[in-house]
Amino acid sequence: MRIDGQLEFLARAIVNRLEDRGVVEFRDAEAGIRVVEHVLAENAVLFDSLEQEARTRLAKTLGEREPSDHELMEEMRRLAAERNTIL
């Protein structure tokens, strides 16, 4: 499944769950799905850019060694805090 298909699937699931629980009601569910899909895509791009910048920063201090998952996540958290972004 392509990433676009995965985002649409997840967006549909989120919209359906919100409507089922009565949290929100969309007049046009497809419009709601598109909005959620757009937000998910924006967040994926943000996450990818944080990861790339974190890898670049860590490469300066670690040299040839690949960062561990923990090191990478900690650096991404620092970057997110600098940008006032929530991971």
Biopython code that builds the backbone (N, CA, C, O; Angstrom):
import numpy as np
from Bio.PDB.StructureBuilder import StructureBuilder

atoms = [
    (1, "MET", "N", (0.857, -1.179, 0.000)),
    (1, "MET", "CA", (0.000, 0.000, 0.000)),
    (1, "MET", "C", (0.895, 1.232, 0.000)),
    (1, "MET", "O", (1.832, 1.320, 0.794)),
    (2, "ARG", "N", (0.622, 2.158, -0.861)),
    (2, "ARG", "CA", (1.391, 3.408, -0.915)),
    (2, "ARG", "C", (1.080, 4.264, 0.299)),
    (2, "ARG", "O", (0.063, 4.085, 0.969)),
    (3, "ILE", "N", (1.986, 5.202, 0.566)),
    (3, "ILE", "CA", (1.807, 6.083, 1.727)),
    (3, "ILE", "C", (0.519, 6.889, 1.619)),
    (3, "ILE", "O", (-0.151, 7.113, 2.627)),
    (4, "ASP", "N", (0.156, 7.334, 0.399)),
    (4, "ASP", "CA", (-1.088, 8.083, 0.229)),
    (4, "ASP", "C", (-2.284, 7.228, 0.638)),
    (4, "ASP", "O", (-3.208, 7.705, 1.297)),
    (5, "GLY", "N", (-2.252, 5.979, 0.242)),
    (5, "GLY", "CA", (-3.334, 5.064, 0.594)),
    (5, "GLY", "C", (-3.389, 4.818, 2.090)),
    (5, "GLY", "O", (-4.469, 4.702, 2.668)),
    (6, "GLN", "N", (-2.220, 4.738, 2.718)),
    (6, "GLN", "CA", (-2.170, 4.540, 4.162)),
    (6, "GLN", "C", (-2.719, 5.757, 4.897)),
    (6, "GLN", "O", (-3.446, 5.621, 5.881)),
    (7, "LEU", "N", (-2.368, 6.946, 4.414)),
    (7, "LEU", "CA", (-2.879, 8.164, 5.042)),
    (7, "LEU", "C", (-4.393, 8.260, 4.897)),
    (7, "LEU", "O", (-5.093, 8.631, 5.839)),
    (8, "GLU", "N", (-4.886, 7.926, 3.721)),
    (8, "GLU", "CA", (-6.339, 7.980, 3.516)),
    (8, "GLU", "C", (-7.038, 6.962, 4.417)),
    (8, "GLU", "O", (-8.069, 7.267, 5.016)),
    (9, "PHE", "N", (-6.485, 5.766, 4.513)),
    (9, "PHE", "CA", (-7.066, 4.733, 5.369)),
    (9, "PHE", "C", (-7.107, 5.200, 6.826)),
    (9, "PHE", "O", (-8.125, 5.056, 7.503)),
    (10, "LEU", "N", (-5.986, 5.764, 7.303)),
    (10, "LEU", "CA", (-5.917, 6.262, 8.671)),
    (10, "LEU", "C", (-6.874, 7.431, 8.882)),
    (10, "LEU", "O", (-7.541, 7.507, 9.915)),
    (11, "ALA", "N", (-6.948, 8.341, 7.915)),
    (11, "ALA", "CA", (-7.858, 9.488, 8.019)),
    (11, "ALA", "C", (-9.304, 9.012, 8.108)),
    (11, "ALA", "O", (-10.074, 9.528, 8.917)),
    (12, "ARG", "N", (-9.681, 8.035, 7.285)),
    (12, "ARG", "CA", (-11.044, 7.489, 7.336)),
    (12, "ARG", "C", (-11.326, 6.866, 8.702)),
    (12, "ARG", "O", (-12.406, 7.044, 9.264)),
    (13, "ALA", "N", (-10.349, 6.139, 9.225)),
    (13, "ALA", "CA", (-10.531, 5.507, 10.536)),
    (13, "ALA", "C", (-10.714, 6.559, 11.631)),
    (13, "ALA", "O", (-11.562, 6.404, 12.510)),
    (14, "ILE", "N", (-9.925, 7.617, 11.576)),
    (14, "ILE", "CA", (-10.026, 8.682, 12.583)),
    (14, "ILE", "C", (-11.384, 9.369, 12.496)),
    (14, "ILE", "O", (-12.051, 9.559, 13.513)),
    (15, "VAL", "N", (-11.795, 9.741, 11.285)),
    (15, "VAL", "CA", (-13.082, 10.420, 11.109)),
    (15, "VAL", "C", (-14.219, 9.516, 11.556)),
    (15, "VAL", "O", (-15.133, 9.970, 12.245)),
    (16, "ASN", "N", (-14.177, 8.259, 11.181)),
    (16, "ASN", "CA", (-15.232, 7.324, 11.586)),
    (16, "ASN", "C", (-15.292, 7.185, 13.098)),
    (16, "ASN", "O", (-16.377, 7.169, 13.680)),
    (17, "ARG", "N", (-14.134, 7.084, 13.735)),
    (17, "ARG", "CA", (-14.108, 6.938, 15.193)),
    (17, "ARG", "C", (-14.655, 8.191, 15.875)),
    (17, "ARG", "O", (-15.420, 8.090, 16.834)),
    (18, "LEU", "N", (-14.269, 9.372, 15.386)),
    (18, "LEU", "CA", (-14.766, 10.620, 15.967)),
    (18, "LEU", "C", (-16.282, 10.718, 15.828)),
    (18, "LEU", "O", (-16.970, 11.132, 16.761)),
    (19, "GLU", "N", (-16.792, 10.341, 14.679)),
    (19, "GLU", "CA", (-18.239, 10.393, 14.470)),
    (19, "GLU", "C", (-18.955, 9.337, 15.310)),
    (19, "GLU", "O", (-19.998, 9.620, 15.898)),
    (20, "ASP", "N", (-18.407, 8.128, 15.371)),
    (20, "ASP", "CA", (-19.020, 7.054, 16.160)),
    (20, "ASP", "C", (-19.128, 7.418, 17.630)),
    (20, "ASP", "O", (-20.108, 7.074, 18.290)),
    (21, "ARG", "N", (-18.135, 8.103, 18.133)),
    (21, "ARG", "CA", (-18.130, 8.482, 19.552)),
    (21, "ARG", "C", (-18.886, 9.777, 19.814)),
    (21, "ARG", "O", (-19.022, 10.194, 20.964)),
    (22, "GLY", "N", (-19.373, 10.409, 18.765)),
    (22, "GLY", "CA", (-20.129, 11.638, 18.926)),
    (22, "GLY", "C", (-19.274, 12.845, 19.256)),
    (22, "GLY", "O", (-19.792, 13.868, 19.706)),
    (23, "VAL", "N", (-17.978, 12.741, 19.039)),
    (23, "VAL", "CA", (-17.069, 13.853, 19.335)),
    (23, "VAL", "C", (-17.271, 14.967, 18.325)),
    (23, "VAL", "O", (-17.232, 16.148, 18.671)),
    (24, "VAL", "N", (-17.487, 14.586, 17.084)),
    (24, "VAL", "CA", (-17.671, 15.554, 16.013)),
    (24, "VAL", "C", (-18.599, 14.940, 14.976)),
    (24, "VAL", "O", (-18.661, 13.720, 14.822)),
    (25, "GLU", "N", (-19.309, 15.791, 14.278)),
    (25, "GLU", "CA", (-20.169, 15.321, 13.200)),
    (25, "GLU", "C", (-19.864, 16.148, 11.958)),
    (25, "GLU", "O", (-19.981, 17.374, 11.966)),
    (26, "PHE", "N", (-19.480, 15.476, 10.917)),
    (26, "PHE", "CA", (-19.173, 16.143, 9.665)),
    (26, "PHE", "C", (-20.409, 16.118, 8.770)),
    (26, "PHE", "O", (-21.040, 15.074, 8.607)),
    (27, "ARG", "N", (-20.749, 17.252, 8.201)),
    (27, "ARG", "CA", (-21.843, 17.267, 7.217)),
    (27, "ARG", "C", (-21.444, 16.458, 5.999)),
    (27, "ARG", "O", (-22.248, 15.724, 5.423)),
    (28, "ASP", "N", (-20.186, 16.610, 5.621)),
    (28, "ASP", "CA", (-19.636, 15.890, 4.476)),
    (28, "ASP", "C", (-18.425, 15.109, 4.970)),
    (28, "ASP", "O", (-17.345, 15.673, 5.149)),
    (29, "ALA", "N", (-18.609, 13.809, 5.190)),
    (29, "ALA", "CA", (-17.536, 12.988, 5.744)),
    (29, "ALA", "C", (-16.302, 13.003, 4.849)),
    (29, "ALA", "O", (-15.179, 12.987, 5.353)),
    (30, "GLU", "N", (-16.488, 13.033, 3.539)),
    (30, "GLU", "CA", (-15.344, 13.053, 2.628)),
    (30, "GLU", "C", (-14.500, 14.313, 2.829)),
    (30, "GLU", "O", (-13.273, 14.258, 2.756)),
    (31, "ALA", "N", (-15.147, 15.431, 3.077)),
    (31, "ALA", "CA", (-14.405, 16.671, 3.339)),
    (31, "ALA", "C", (-13.613, 16.540, 4.639)),
    (31, "ALA", "O", (-12.462, 16.971, 4.717)),
    (32, "GLY", "N", (-14.222, 15.955, 5.640)),
    (32, "GLY", "CA", (-13.528, 15.731, 6.906)),
    (32, "GLY", "C", (-12.336, 14.815, 6.732)),
    (32, "GLY", "O", (-11.276, 15.042, 7.315)),
    (33, "ILE", "N", (-12.513, 13.779, 5.929)),
    (33, "ILE", "CA", (-11.427, 12.844, 5.658)),
    (33, "ILE", "C", (-10.274, 13.562, 4.972)),
    (33, "ILE", "O", (-9.111, 13.334, 5.306)),
    (34, "ARG", "N", (-10.588, 14.424, 4.020)),
    (34, "ARG", "CA", (-9.533, 15.158, 3.304)),
    (34, "ARG", "C", (-8.772, 16.088, 4.248)),
    (34, "ARG", "O", (-7.553, 16.220, 4.138)),
    (35, "VAL", "N", (-9.481, 16.732, 5.172)),
    (35, "VAL", "CA", (-8.817, 17.627, 6.133)),
    (35, "VAL", "C", (-7.879, 16.823, 7.029)),
    (35, "VAL", "O", (-6.728, 17.211, 7.230)),
    (36, "VAL", "N", (-8.363, 15.712, 7.563)),
    (36, "VAL", "CA", (-7.540, 14.873, 8.431)),
    (36, "VAL", "C", (-6.353, 14.314, 7.659)),
    (36, "VAL", "O", (-5.239, 14.268, 8.181)),
    (37, "GLU", "N", (-6.581, 13.892, 6.428)),
    (37, "GLU", "CA", (-5.513, 13.361, 5.586)),
    (37, "GLU", "C", (-4.437, 14.426, 5.350)),
    (37, "GLU", "O", (-3.243, 14.126, 5.388)),
    (38, "HIS", "N", (-4.860, 15.655, 5.111)),
    (38, "HIS", "CA", (-3.925, 16.763, 4.888)),
    (38, "HIS", "C", (-3.071, 17.011, 6.140)),
    (38, "HIS", "O", (-1.857, 17.189, 6.038)),
    (39, "VAL", "N", (-3.692, 17.021, 7.296)),
    (39, "VAL", "CA", (-2.966, 17.244, 8.550)),
    (39, "VAL", "C", (-1.972, 16.113, 8.798)),
    (39, "VAL", "O", (-0.840, 16.359, 9.213)),
    (40, "LEU", "N", (-2.392, 14.879, 8.545)),
    (40, "LEU", "CA", (-1.488, 13.745, 8.712)),
    (40, "LEU", "C", (-0.285, 13.861, 7.782)),
    (40, "LEU", "O", (0.842, 13.578, 8.187)),
    (41, "ALA", "N", (-0.517, 14.272, 6.545)),
    (41, "ALA", "CA", (0.572, 14.431, 5.582)),
    (41, "ALA", "C", (1.537, 15.530, 6.028)),
    (41, "ALA", "O", (2.753, 15.368, 5.926)),
    (42, "GLU", "N", (1.001, 16.641, 6.518)),
    (42, "GLU", "CA", (1.857, 17.728, 7.017)),
    (42, "GLU", "C", (2.704, 17.247, 8.188)),
    (42, "GLU", "O", (3.889, 17.568, 8.277)),
    (43, "ASN", "N", (2.099, 16.482, 9.082)),
    (43, "ASN", "CA", (2.840, 15.973, 10.239)),
    (43, "ASN", "C", (3.927, 14.991, 9.814)),
    (43, "ASN", "O", (4.999, 14.962, 10.418)),
    (44, "ALA", "N", (3.670, 14.193, 8.792)),
    (44, "ALA", "CA", (4.673, 13.257, 8.296)),
    (44, "ALA", "C", (5.869, 14.009, 7.727)),
    (44, "ALA", "O", (7.015, 13.615, 7.944)),
    (45, "VAL", "N", (5.607, 15.086, 7.003)),
    (45, "VAL", "CA", (6.689, 15.900, 6.435)),
    (45, "VAL", "C", (7.499, 16.543, 7.561)),
    (45, "VAL", "O", (8.729, 16.563, 7.505)),
    (46, "LEU", "N", (6.826, 17.061, 8.569)),
    (46, "LEU", "CA", (7.508, 17.667, 9.710)),
    (46, "LEU", "C", (8.379, 16.638, 10.422)),
    (46, "LEU", "O", (9.533, 16.916, 10.748)),
    (47, "PHE", "N", (7.833, 15.460, 10.662)),
    (47, "PHE", "CA", (8.575, 14.402, 11.337)),
    (47, "PHE", "C", (9.813, 14.021, 10.529)),
    (47, "PHE", "O", (10.895, 13.855, 11.092)),
    (48, "ASP", "N", (9.658, 13.881, 9.212)),
    (48, "ASP", "CA", (10.791, 13.541, 8.347)),
    (48, "ASP", "C", (11.866, 14.615, 8.387)),
    (48, "ASP", "O", (13.055, 14.299, 8.425)),
    (49, "SER", "N", (11.463, 15.880, 8.378)),
    (49, "SER", "CA", (12.461, 16.954, 8.402)),
    (49, "SER", "C", (13.181, 16.989, 9.749)),
    (49, "SER", "O", (14.385, 17.241, 9.796)),
    (50, "LEU", "N", (12.458, 16.739, 10.844)),
    (50, "LEU", "CA", (13.102, 16.670, 12.158)),
    (50, "LEU", "C", (14.105, 15.518, 12.201)),
    (50, "LEU", "O", (15.209, 15.666, 12.724)),
    (51, "GLU", "N", (13.717, 14.381, 11.651)),
    (51, "GLU", "CA", (14.616, 13.225, 11.649)),
    (51, "GLU", "C", (15.880, 13.518, 10.850)),
    (51, "GLU", "O", (16.981, 13.197, 11.297)),
    (52, "GLN", "N", (15.736, 14.124, 9.673)),
    (52, "GLN", "CA", (16.907, 14.424, 8.849)),
    (52, "GLN", "C", (17.839, 15.420, 9.535)),
    (52, "GLN", "O", (19.058, 15.249, 9.520)),
    (53, "GLU", "N", (17.268, 16.446, 10.127)),
    (53, "GLU", "CA", (18.108, 17.435, 10.822)),
    (53, "GLU", "C", (18.784, 16.813, 12.038)),
    (53, "GLU", "O", (19.945, 17.104, 12.323)),
    (54, "ALA", "N", (18.063, 15.964, 12.750)),
    (54, "ALA", "CA", (18.656, 15.284, 13.911)),
    (54, "ALA", "C", (19.807, 14.395, 13.470)),
    (54, "ALA", "O", (20.850, 14.364, 14.124)),
    (55, "ARG", "N", (19.631, 13.671, 12.369)),
    (55, "ARG", "CA", (20.714, 12.819, 11.854)),
    (55, "ARG", "C", (21.932, 13.659, 11.461)),
    (55, "ARG", "O", (23.072, 13.260, 11.698)),
    (56, "THR", "N", (21.682, 14.819, 10.861)),
    (56, "THR", "CA", (22.781, 15.704, 10.461)),
    (56, "THR", "C", (23.539, 16.201, 11.682)),
    (56, "THR", "O", (24.770, 16.191, 11.704)),
    (57, "ARG", "N", (22.805, 16.634, 12.693)),
    (57, "ARG", "CA", (23.456, 17.110, 13.917)),
    (57, "ARG", "C", (24.250, 16.007, 14.591)),
    (57, "ARG", "O", (25.382, 16.219, 15.027)),
    (58, "LEU", "N", (23.650, 14.831, 14.674)),
    (58, "LEU", "CA", (24.324, 13.720, 15.346)),
    (58, "LEU", "C", (25.551, 13.258, 14.576)),
    (58, "LEU", "O", (26.530, 12.818, 15.179)),
    (59, "ALA", "N", (25.513, 13.352, 13.257)),
    (59, "ALA", "CA", (26.665, 12.944, 12.447)),
    (59, "ALA", "C", (27.890, 13.799, 12.777)),
    (59, "ALA", "O", (29.026, 13.330, 12.697)),
    (60, "LYS", "N", (27.648, 15.045, 13.145)),
    (60, "LYS", "CA", (28.757, 15.934, 13.500)),
    (60, "LYS", "C", (29.447, 15.489, 14.777)),
    (60, "LYS", "O", (30.653, 15.678, 14.931)),
    (61, "THR", "N", (28.692, 14.900, 15.692)),
    (61, "THR", "CA", (29.274, 14.480, 16.968)),
    (61, "THR", "C", (29.640, 13.000, 16.998)),
    (61, "THR", "O", (30.559, 12.605, 17.715)),
    (62, "LEU", "N", (28.929, 12.179, 16.225)),
    (62, "LEU", "CA", (29.168, 10.738, 16.260)),
    (62, "LEU", "C", (30.118, 10.261, 15.166)),
    (62, "LEU", "O", (30.645, 9.150, 15.228)),
    (63, "GLY", "N", (30.325, 11.099, 14.180)),
    (63, "GLY", "CA", (31.192, 10.703, 13.076)),
    (63, "GLY", "C", (30.533, 9.642, 12.215)),
    (63, "GLY", "O", (29.406, 9.819, 11.753)),
    (64, "GLU", "N", (31.234, 8.542, 12.000)),
    (64, "GLU", "CA", (30.762, 7.476, 11.113)),
    (64, "GLU", "C", (29.681, 6.606, 11.747)),
    (64, "GLU", "O", (28.903, 5.970, 11.037)),
    (65, "ARG", "N", (29.625, 6.574, 13.069)),
    (65, "ARG", "CA", (28.692, 5.689, 13.766)),
    (65, "ARG", "C", (27.253, 6.142, 13.558)),
    (65, "ARG", "O", (26.943, 7.330, 13.650)),
    (66, "GLU", "N", (26.381, 5.184, 13.276)),
    (66, "GLU", "CA", (24.942, 5.471, 13.174)),
    (66, "GLU", "C", (24.397, 5.740, 14.569)),
    (66, "GLU", "O", (24.781, 5.055, 15.517)),
    (67, "PRO", "N", (23.517, 6.716, 14.717)),
    (67, "PRO", "CA", (22.928, 6.953, 16.040)),
    (67, "PRO", "C", (21.971, 5.821, 16.411)),
    (67, "PRO", "O", (21.336, 5.214, 15.550)),
    (68, "SER", "N", (21.886, 5.560, 17.691)),
    (68, "SER", "CA", (20.897, 4.579, 18.153)),
    (68, "SER", "C", (19.504, 5.207, 18.027)),
    (68, "SER", "O", (19.374, 6.421, 17.874)),
    (69, "ASP", "N", (18.493, 4.386, 18.091)),
    (69, "ASP", "CA", (17.126, 4.904, 18.044)),
    (69, "ASP", "C", (16.883, 5.892, 19.172)),
    (69, "ASP", "O", (16.217, 6.910, 18.988)),
    (70, "HIS", "N", (17.431, 5.581, 20.344)),
    (70, "HIS", "CA", (17.252, 6.458, 21.504)),
    (70, "HIS", "C", (17.935, 7.817, 21.275)),
    (70, "HIS", "O", (17.345, 8.865, 21.540)),
    (71, "GLU", "N", (19.174, 7.791, 20.784)),
    (71, "GLU", "CA", (19.891, 9.037, 20.511)),
    (71, "GLU", "C", (19.151, 9.877, 19.485)),
    (71, "GLU", "O", (19.027, 11.093, 19.629)),
    (72, "LEU", "N", (18.663, 9.214, 18.449)),
    (72, "LEU", "CA", (17.943, 9.914, 17.391)),
    (72, "LEU", "C", (16.666, 10.554, 17.937)),
    (72, "LEU", "O", (16.377, 11.715, 17.646)),
    (73, "MET", "N", (15.916, 9.808, 18.717)),
    (73, "MET", "CA", (14.662, 10.344, 19.265)),
    (73, "MET", "C", (14.926, 11.500, 20.221)),
    (73, "MET", "O", (14.193, 12.489, 20.219)),
    (74, "GLU", "N", (15.967, 11.383, 21.035)),
    (74, "GLU", "CA", (16.301, 12.476, 21.955)),
    (74, "GLU", "C", (16.678, 13.743, 21.189)),
    (74, "GLU", "O", (16.267, 14.840, 21.564)),
    (75, "GLU", "N", (17.452, 13.597, 20.129)),
    (75, "GLU", "CA", (17.831, 14.764, 19.321)),
    (75, "GLU", "C", (16.602, 15.358, 18.630)),
    (75, "GLU", "O", (16.477, 16.578, 18.520)),
    (76, "MET", "N", (15.703, 14.500, 18.169)),
    (76, "MET", "CA", (14.473, 14.993, 17.546)),
    (76, "MET", "C", (13.624, 15.753, 18.568)),
    (76, "MET", "O", (13.006, 16.762, 18.231)),
    (77, "ARG", "N", (13.592, 15.277, 19.801)),
    (77, "ARG", "CA", (12.854, 15.989, 20.861)),
    (77, "ARG", "C", (13.463, 17.359, 21.127)),
    (77, "ARG", "O", (12.745, 18.341, 21.313)),
    (78, "ARG", "N", (14.799, 17.418, 21.144)),
    (78, "ARG", "CA", (15.465, 18.716, 21.345)),
    (78, "ARG", "C", (15.122, 19.681, 20.207)),
    (78, "ARG", "O", (14.812, 20.849, 20.445)),
    (79, "LEU", "N", (15.181, 19.185, 18.982)),
    (79, "LEU", "CA", (14.837, 20.022, 17.828)),
    (79, "LEU", "C", (13.382, 20.495, 17.901)),
    (79, "LEU", "O", (13.083, 21.662, 17.647)),
    (80, "ALA", "N", (12.496, 19.583, 18.247)),
    (80, "ALA", "CA", (11.083, 19.947, 18.339)),
    (80, "ALA", "C", (10.879, 21.020, 19.404)),
    (80, "ALA", "O", (10.100, 21.953, 19.207)),
    (81, "ALA", "N", (11.573, 20.890, 20.525)),
    (81, "ALA", "CA", (11.461, 21.896, 21.595)),
    (81, "ALA", "C", (11.986, 23.249, 21.114)),
    (81, "ALA", "O", (11.408, 24.289, 21.430)),
    (82, "GLU", "N", (13.084, 23.235, 20.349)),
    (82, "GLU", "CA", (13.624, 24.492, 19.815)),
    (82, "GLU", "C", (12.631, 25.163, 18.883)),
    (82, "GLU", "O", (12.561, 26.390, 18.820)),
    (83, "ARG", "N", (11.870, 24.365, 18.165)),
    (83, "ARG", "CA", (10.900, 24.887, 17.203)),
    (83, "ARG", "C", (9.497, 25.055, 17.794)),
    (83, "ARG", "O", (8.554, 25.394, 17.080)),
    (84, "ASN", "N", (9.367, 24.816, 19.098)),
    (84, "ASN", "CA", (8.051, 24.868, 19.750)),
    (84, "ASN", "C", (7.052, 23.955, 19.054)),
    (84, "ASN", "O", (5.909, 24.333, 18.796)),
    (85, "THR", "N", (7.511, 22.741, 18.755)),
    (85, "THR", "CA", (6.690, 21.748, 18.070)),
    (85, "THR", "C", (6.530, 20.549, 19.002)),
    (85, "THR", "O", (7.455, 20.190, 19.730)),
    (86, "ILE", "N", (5.377, 19.950, 18.972)),
    (86, "ILE", "CA", (5.108, 18.773, 19.774)),
    (86, "ILE", "C", (5.273, 17.532, 18.924)),
    (86, "ILE", "O", (4.691, 17.431, 17.844)),
    (87, "LEU", "N", (6.068, 16.581, 19.406)),
    (87, "LEU", "CA", (6.216, 15.313, 18.696)),
    (87, "LEU", "C", (5.109, 14.365, 19.087)),
    (87, "LEU", "O", (5.059, 13.238, 18.593)),
]
sb = StructureBuilder()
sb.init_structure("model")
sb.init_model(0)
sb.init_chain("A")
sb.init_seg("    ")
for serial, (resi, resn, name, xyz) in enumerate(atoms, 1):
    if name == "N":
        sb.init_residue(resn, " ", resi, " ")
    sb.init_atom(name, np.array(xyz, "f"), 0.0, 1.0, " ", f" {name:<3s}", serial, name[0])
structure = sb.get_structure()
